Amino acid sequence: MEFPIWIPFQSEWWTFFVILASIPILIFISELTLKLKLLSPESNRRLVHFFVGILITISPFIFSEYLLPSILALIFLFVNYFAYHNEKFLGIHSQDRVTYGTIYFPLGYLIMTIGFWEYSEFFIISLAILAVADPIAAIVGENISWDNEFVIWKDKKTIQGTITFCTISFFLIFLLGKLLLQFPNSYLFCFALFCAIGSTIAEITSSKGSDNLSIPIVSVLFMIGFVERVTPNQSDFFTILSSPFLILILFLALIFYIAFKLKTLSLDGFLGAFLMGAIIILVGSQYFFMLLAIFFILSSVLSKILKRASFYRTKGSERDILQVYANGGIALLLSIIYFLNNDPVYIYLFASSVAAAMSDTWGTEFGKLSKHKPISITSLKSIDHGISGGITRVGTLGSLLGSSIIGFFTWLMIPIPTHIIYGIILSGFLSSLFDSILGDIFQGKYKKQNGNIIEVKEKDSLLIKGYPWINNDLVNLLNTTFSPIILYIFILLY
């Protein structure tokens, strides 16, 4: 729906400068209350979070376009980054834990304004959840003691805080939906419940303040996707709940839950994979989900089949949330971009990214079958099993096979030119080689006191190669990024 703009366009620059000035004033007041000890540091921080959150929530009523809000977000992104690293503005930072929430907050707002400004109603509701539900849930979690903390990823959560967050999110979505959306009550109830669950999963799988980024983005995508997949004129509960896309999401949850029980996914990996898969179903093509399911199911089955035959034993095969997003994050991003502009080229790029993940995963799994030690892809010297950058003949064949399988299923499902299928296979395979080169040269490697080489820093281990900030997850993310770039260049040249 179109919002009446309260302030004429000619006056929006004045409004911009008023807001620009008001937030530093609010920060100054928070610094003053912190020094005078009028509020606890956490209460002080949450109060700032609430007022700034409400201000950005109503920004579609204030600004007619996303340009000025985006500039505001950029300014405070840089200011907060500088303040955090120089220990300034302590009144807006958490005092009892390490968090980057003040950096994620303007970053999330920037992404929301650029990507979802035209979805004004969903934009407002999503940011309202962040501004209202998140701080209230934290207060309840700290002040109502049930002695039942849990950790999904890294941050401690409480059951009472999580229930509070989900409940408030539901009522916010429902009540604001009544004001902003013309939906029947039964539809609005299902819409609010579905989106509140998505927001809650985004909150409990956060780490170090990343919920300031994940809550609004996941919320808005769940809202947009639900309305796209289930038409708002449906008012019968049974019709809504029996929607094919909801059944597909339940099937997705079942697949990932089985993987969790089989210890293929950790708990945070299970929830992260569910969020990622649900969003792909909601905003992407059906082909996206099918290709991702093929990658995940076949790779999991392969890992279990080859486990006993492997000459090299890994300590565990559970994928955590970082590994899930490292392998599927770019595919997720491509599905969102596809939804926003509906260009079929992103279907090809999506397939290419999945092919790269499949190629790398299958190369690793088949490489464990090699009787001989792998060799470094750059120096050609023998290295230990499990060290990044090593390749074997059987692993290389497995890598090509993995990429080819994704290419085959893409050809089977999607009517696209044959040369693009070859491009998907080739780009996925080349990216797995690129992954090995990055892992060999740049990924951090450490030597333990007993002489063993490891890739995760431990006590008393010394960095002997690469950079400490480059780990396997980052290398996998670059691998799945590099493949779509190769394919895109291939398509342009062809």
N, C-alpha and C positions, 0 to 999 in steps of 0.2 A: 504494500500500500504506500501511497505517497504521503510523506509527512509535511504538515505545514511548517515552513521555516519561520521560527520566531523572530529571527534577526535578518534584515534585508542583506542581500549579498554585498552591497557596498560597505556595510558595517562589519563584515566578517573579519576583516583584518584587524579592526579595533578589538573585536572579541578575542581574536587570536592573541593579541598582545596582553589583554587582561588576564587570560588564562595562563599565558607564559609567565606573567608576574605573580599570579596568585599561588602557583605551586611552590616557588621558592619561599614565599611568605609562609605557607603552610609548613614547609620544611624547617624554617627558622623557628616557628612556634614549637614544633616538635623537639628541636634542639634545646629550646628554653625549658620546656616541661621536663625533658630528660635531665638537664643540669639541676633543676630545682627539685627533682625527684617527686614531681606531682603524680606521675604515672610510672608504672614499671616499664622497662624497655620494650617488652613484648606488647603490652597494651598500647604503648605509644606508637609502635610500628603499625599495629593493626588499625589504629585510628586513622593514620595517614593513608594506609591501604584502602580503607573504606571510603574516605572522602574523595581521594583521587579516582578510585574505581567508579564511584557514582558520577563524577564529572565526565569521565570518558564514556560511560554508559549512555549518557544523554547527548553525546556529541552529534548524532544524526539530527537531533532537533535544533542544534546550534549552527551547524555547517551544512551547506548544500552540496558540497563535493568533498572528496577525500584528501585533496591536496594539503590543505592547512592542518588537518589532524595528523597527517603523515609527517609533516614537518615538525610538529610538536613532538611526536613519538621519536623521531630521529634525534632531536635536540636532547631530550631527556634520556635517551639511550646512551649517548656519548657522555652526558653529564654524570649519570649514575655509574657508568663504567669507570670514569675517572675518580669519582667519589669513593667507590668500593676499593679500588687499588691504592688509593691514598688515605684510606681510613677517615674520610670526611662524611658529614651528615650521618652521624651514628644514630640519630633518632629514627631513621627509616630503615636501619639494618638490624637484623636479628643479633642479639648479644650472646645467645647461649648455643648457637650451632652455626656451622658453615652453610651459607646459602647464597645463591646468586639471584634470588627472587627480584631484587630491585633492577637487575639487568634484564631478566626474562619479561618483566612486566611491560616496559615500553616496547620491547621486541615483539611481544604478543600483540600489543595494540597496533603496531606498525603493520604486521602481517594481516590483521583483521581489517584495517582500513584500506589497504591496497587490494586485498583479495576478496573481501566480502562486504564492502560498503553498500553495494546495490541491494543486498539482502538486509535491509535496515531493521526489520522486525527481529530477525534471528540474531543480528549483530547486537542489538540492545539486550535481548534476553541472555545471550551467552556471556556478555560482560557483566550483567547483573548477577549471574551465578558466581562469577569470580569475586565481585565486589562485596556481596552479601553472604552467600552460603559458606565460602571458604573461611573468612575470619570467625564467623559464629561457630562453625564446626570446630575450629581450633580452640576456641574458648571453652566450649562444652567438653572437648576431649581432655583439657587440662584441669578443669574444675570439678568434673563429676568422675570420681575415682571408682572404676570397676576392676582395676588391676588386670587389664586384658590387652596390653599393647601387642601389636604385631608388626612385622616388617615384610613387605612384599618385595621391594627392591632394596633401598638403603635407608629411607627415612622411617622413623617410628610412627605408627598410626594407632588409633584406638578404635574399638568397635563403636563406642558411643559417639565419637566424633564423626566416623564414617556414616553411621545411621542418620545423624543430624544433617550432614552434608547432603545426603541423598534425599532426605525428606524436604529440606528447605529448597533444594534444587527443583524437586517435583512441583511444589506449590508456587515457586517463582515462575516456572515455565507455564503452569496452568493459568495463574492469575494474570500474568503479563500477556499470555496468549489470548485470554478473554478480551483484553483491552486492545491488542494490536492485530489479532488475526480473526478472520471470520470462519472459524471451524465449529462444527457440531461438538457438543460436550463429550460424547463418547469417543470421537476421533481425537479431541484435544486431550482427553485422559490418557489414551494409548500413546499419543505423541509425547506428552509430558513424562510418562513413566519410562518410555524407551530412551529418551534423551537424558533423563536424570541418571539412569543406569550407566550410560556412556560417560557422562561427566564424572560420575563417582569412580569408575575404573580409571579414568585419566588422573584423578586426584590421588588415589591410593598407589598408583604406579609411578608417582613423581619422585624426584630426588633433588635435594638442595635447591628447592624453590622453583623447579621446572613446571610445577602445576600452574604458575602464573602464565605460562606459555601454552601448556597442553589443555587446560580446562576450557578456555574460550574457543580454541581451534577445534578440538574434538566435539564440543557442544554444537558449534555452528554447522559442522559437517554432518553430524547426526540429524540435526533439524532439517537441513536442506535435503539430505538423502531420504529421510522419512517421507517428506512431502512429495519428493520426486517419484518415489516407489509406490506409495499408497495415496491414492487420490483423496483430497480432503472432503469430497462429497459423500464418501462412505461413512455412514453413521452407525452401522451395525457392528457390535463388538466382535462377533464371530467372523464376519467378513474381513475385518481389519486384522485379527489375529491369525487368520488362515491365509494371509497374503503370501504369495510365493517367496517374496524376498525375506520375510520374517522367518519362514520355514528354512530358507537357505542359510540364514544367520544362525539359527538353532543347530542346523547340521554342521556348520562351521565350528560352533562352540563344542559340539560333540567330538569332532575330529581332533581338535586341539586338546580337549580334555583327555582323550585316549592317549595322545602323545605325552601329555603330562604324567599320566599314570604309568606309562611305559618308560618314563624318565628320559624321553627325547627332548622335552621342554621342562625348564624349571617353572616354578609358580609365576614369577614375574614374566618369564618368556611366554607362558600360556596366556596371561592377560594381555601382554603387549601384542602377541600374534592375533588374538581375538579382536582387539581394537583395530589393528591394521587391516585385517581381513574384512571386518565389518564395514569400515570406511570404503574399502575398495569395492565391495558389493553395492554400497549405497550410492557412490558417485561415479564409479567406473563402469566399463562395459562388462557384460557377463563373461567375456573372454578373459578378462583380467583375473577374475576369481578362479576360473578353470585352470589357467596356466600356473597361477600361484599354488593351487591345490596339487597339481601334477608335480611341481617341483618339491613341495613339502612331503607329500605322501611317498613318492618314489625315492627321495633321498633318505627318508626315515627308514623305509623298508630295506634299502641297500645297506645302510649302516648296520642294521640288525643282522642281515644275511652274511655280510663280510666280516662281522666282528670276530667270529671264531676262526676264520681262515686267515686272519691278518697276522703277519709276522711282527708287526709293531702294535703294541697295546697302548691305548690312550687311557688317561685316568678317569674320564667321564665324557659322555656325549651330550649332556643336557645343554640346550641352547638357552641362554638368558635373554633378557629384554634387549640388551645392547646388541647381541649377535643377531637377534631377530630383525631389529631396525637397520643394522649394518647391511644385512642381506636383502631386506625388502623395503627399506626407507625410500630409496630412489624410485622404485616401482610405485610406491604409495604416492609420492609427489607427482609422478607422471600421470597417475590416474586422476588426481585432483586437477591438474592442468588440463587434461583431456575434458573433464567435466566443464571447466570454465570456458573453453573455446571450441570444443567438439571437433578438433582437427584429427582425422584418422591417423596421421603420422605418429601420434602419441601411442597408438595401439602397437605399432611396430617397435617404437622405442621401449615400451613397456616389456614386450616380448624379449627384446635384446638384453634388458637389464636382468630379467629372470634367467635368460640363457647364461649370462655371465656368472650369476650365483650358482646355477646348476653345474656349470663347467668347473668352477672352483671346488665346489663340494664333492663332486664325483671324482675329480682329480685327486683330492686328498684321500677319499675312501679307497679308491683303487690303488693308490700309491702304497697303502699299508700292506698290499699283497706282495710287494716286491721283496724277493729274497736278498737283494743287494741294497746297500745304503744309497740314498738319493745323492745326486750331485748338485752343487750350486749352479743356478741358471746363469750366473754371470762369470764365475771363476772356473766352473766345471770341476771343482774339487769335491771330494767326498765329504758329506756332512751327516750328522746324526738324523735319525728319523724324528719327525715332529718339529723340526726347525724350519721356519718360514724361508722360502727361497729355494728349497730343494725340489728337484723333479726326478721322476723315474719314467722309464718307457711305458710301463703299464699304467702309471698315473696320468701320463700325457694322453694315452689312448682313451682312458676313462674320462678325461676332461673333454676331449672331442666328442665322445659318445653322449655326455651329458648335454652339451650345447646342441647336438644334432637332434636329441629327443625333443627338446623344446621347439626347435625349428620344425620338426615333423608334426607335432601337435598343433602348432600355429598354422601350418599349411592345411592340416586336416579340418580345422575349425573356421578359419577366416579366409575368404576369397581374396587373396592378395597376390601380386605378381611374384613369379618364381624367383627373380633376382633378389627380391627383398628377403625371401626365406633363406637364400644363401648368405645374404648379408647378416641376418640374425645369427646364423650358425657361426659364421666367421668372426663377427664382432664379439660374440660370447666367448669363443675359444681364445682369441687374441687377448681379450681382457683378463682371462685366467693366467696367461703368460705374463701380462703386465702386473698382475697381482703378485706373482712369484718374484718378479724383478724388484718391485717395491719392498716386498718382505725381505728379500736378500740384502738390499742396499740400505734401506732407510728404517726398517722396523727395529726397535730397540732390542738388543740382546745382552744378556748379563751372564757373568761367570760366577759360579758359587765357589766357596772355599775348597770344595772337593774336586773342582775342575769341571763340573757339569755345566753345560750351557742351557740357560733358560730364557724365556721371553717375557716373564712377569717378574718384576723386581721383588726380591725377597731381602730379608735382613742380611747384612754383610755381603751381598752380591754387588759386583762392580759392572758398570756399563762398559762393554768392549766394542760394540758396533751399533750404528744407527742412532736414532734420537729417542729419548725416553718418552716423548709425547706421541710417538707413532707406535700404535699397537695393532694387533691383528684385526680388531673391529674397524679401525680407521682404514686399514688396507682393504678390507672387504667392501667398505663403503665406497672407496675410490674405484675399486674393481667394477662395481655395479653402476658407477657413474661414467666410467670410461667407455663402457660398451655402447650405451645409447649415443654417445658423442661420435664414436667410430661409425655407427650405422647411419647417423644423420649426415655425416660427411660423405659416406658412400652413396646415399640417396641423392644428395646434391650433385655429386660428380657424375653419377649415372645418368 
